Amino acid sequence: MKKSIFLCVIVGFFAGIVSGFFSSGGGLIILPFYLLMLKLDDVKARATTIFCILFITSVSAFFYLKETHIDWVLSLKCGIGGIFGSFFGSKVLNKINSRVLNILLACFLVYAGGRMII
């Protein structure tokens, strides 16, 4: 399928809305789009999604910062852990079978959805 600029912008717009509303979720919109619609391979789709999330969350963070809604101490503590976790995750990503990775993602989504309902 040809990578339509218009379709990519629409998906990015929707992902940005979801991210702005729920402070997450942009990747849950973009990743399936890359995998199912654009037919990117798993590693490239995940890496590209993470890069796109950088832009989406930067804009949201700017507005949250402007309204002084950020807990800086908590952000720094989680950010430090996130740096190490993302390093580990990106290194392991290349070594995990795509099917296993998709099963892990599905399990995580079911768990997260269940926690939100309860």
N, C-alpha and C positions, 0 to 999 in steps of 0.2 A: 504494500500500500504506500502510495506517495505521501511523504510527510508534509501535509498541508499546514502552512503557517497559520491560517485562520483557525483550523481545528486545534492546533497546539496552543494558540493564544486563548481560545475558549476554555480548554481543559485547565490551563494555568490560572485563568480567571476564577473558575469554579473552585479549584484547589486553594486559591488565595482566600476566597470567601469562607470555605470550610476551616481553613487555618485561623483566620481572623476570629470566627465565631467560637471555635472550640480549642484554640491554642494548640492544635495539632490536626492531623488528618490530611494535610496537603499531600503527603506521600502516599496515603491510602487512595487518593484519587489519581495521582500521576503515575505511580508504579504500575497499576493494572492497565492504564492507558498505553504505557510504553510496551508492556509485555504482550497485551492482547491486540491492540489496534496497530501499533507500529512494528510489532514483531521483533523488537530488540532482543538480543540474547540477555539472559538473566543478570549477569555481572554488569554489563553495560547499562541495562535498565536501572538497576539499583544505584549504581554510581552516578548516573545522570540525574536520577531522582534526588539524591542527596544534594547534589550541586544546585538543583532548582530550589530545593527547600531553603538553601542559604538566602536566596533572594526574597522568597516569600516571608520567611521569619524575620528578616532584617527590617522589612517595612512594618510588619506588625509590632516588632520590638520598638521601633522608633516612636510609634504612637503610644504604646504603653509607657515608654520612658517619658514622653512628653506629659503624660497624665500622672506621673510618679507612682505607677502601679507595680514597680519592680522591687522585689526584696533582694538587695544587692548581696547580702551575706549568703543567703540561700542559693542565689544564682551562681556565685563563685564556687561554693562547695559542690554543687551538682555539675557545674561546668568543668571542674577539675576531673571529676570522675568520668564525665562525658568525653573528655579528651582521650583519656586512657582507654575507655571502652570503645570509642570509635576507631582508634588505632588498631586495637585487637580485632574488632569486627571486620574492618576492611581487609586485614591480612588473612583472616579465616575465610572470608567470602570466596576467595579464589580457590579454596581447597574443598568446599562443600558441594556435594552433588546438587544440581538444580532442583531435582524432585524433592530431596530432603529439605532444601531451603524453602520451597513452596509449602511443604507440609508444616514446617515450623512457623511460617508466616500465618498460615490458616489457623493453627492452634492458638497463636498469640491473639489473632483477631477475635476468635470465638471467646477466649478468656476475657479480653478487654471489653468486648460487647456484653458479656454476661455480668461482669463487675459493674458496668455502667447501668444495667437494668436493675441490679440488686442495690 
